[in-house]
Amino acid sequence: MSRPRAPGRATTPANSTATASAPLMTPQAAAAHLDVHPRTIRRWIEAGDLAAVRIGSVVRIRPADLDAFISAHLQQVRPVTSSAAPYKPNKSIKSKMKK
């Protein structure tokens, strides 16, 4: 016989987006996915930059939260062009090197 629930109490959080098709990731798996160290993932979680779920002492990351983090941190990278001038040391550095 099951115990009756308290009135107004939901069995799952209203804002829960976890689905059976998207298993939670460990910080190590998220780190491998992003090619960073697991400690970096934990720092992002502690800073509040990356959402995570804590179940007791275990930390897990929803794939959707990791995707949102990636989307929020996308940066346009300029391609390196071959027209860039080669490095030339400063004249004062050359004169000091001759001494």
N, C-alpha and C positions, 0 to 999 in steps of 0.2 A: 504494500500500500504506500503510495507516495504522499509526501507531506504537501499540504496546500501552499501555494505561493502567496506572498503578501500582495495585497491589491496595488495595482499600478506599477508593479515591478516587471520589467521585460526580461525575457530569457537571454537575449543578446542585446548588446548596446545598439542604440538607434543609429549611430554613425558607423557601424561596423561594415567594412567592405571586403572582409576576408571571404574567399570562395574556396570551394574544394579543388577547383582547377588551378589555383595559384598557391602552391605551398610557400610557407614562410622560408626566408633565407637566413642562414647564419651570417654573422659579420665576416667570417672567413670566406664564405661563398660570394658575398657582395664585394669583398676586396678582390677576389680573383676575377670577378666580372669586370671591375673597373681597373684592374692592374695596379692596385695600390696596396699598402700594408694594412693588415687588419686593425692595427692601432689607429690608423687614419680614419677608418670607418667609425671606430669607437669615439674618436675626438669629434667627428661631425655629429654623432648622436648626442654626445654630452653638450655640445654647443647649441643643439636644437636645429641644426641645419638639415639633418636627415632624420625623418620620422622612424621610430622603431617601436616594437611591442616588447614589453618586459613581462615574462611569465615566471614569477618567483625571481630567481637569480639569472634566468636565461634570457638573452636578448635575441630577438628575431626581427627581420626586416621584410615588409611586404614588397613584392616585386613592383607593384604600382607606385609605392613610395620611392623606391630606387629610381624608377623611370621619371617620376616628378622631379626628383633631385637632379637627375641628369639634364632634363629639359630646362630647369631653372638656372643651371650653371653652364649652359652652352655658350661658347664664345666664338666669334668669327676669327679665324686665324688667317693672316695674310700669307700667301705663298712667298717663298724666298725667290727673288728674281736674280738672274745672272748679271743684271746691269749694276749691281751694287759695287761700289768702288772697293778695291782691295785695301786692307789695313796698311797704313803708313805711320810709323812711329813719329811722335812729336820731335821737332828739331832739337829741342832742349834735351830730350832723352838721348838722342844720338850723340850730342856733344859730351854729355856726362859719361857715356859708354866709352868714348875714345880716350878719356883721361886715365 
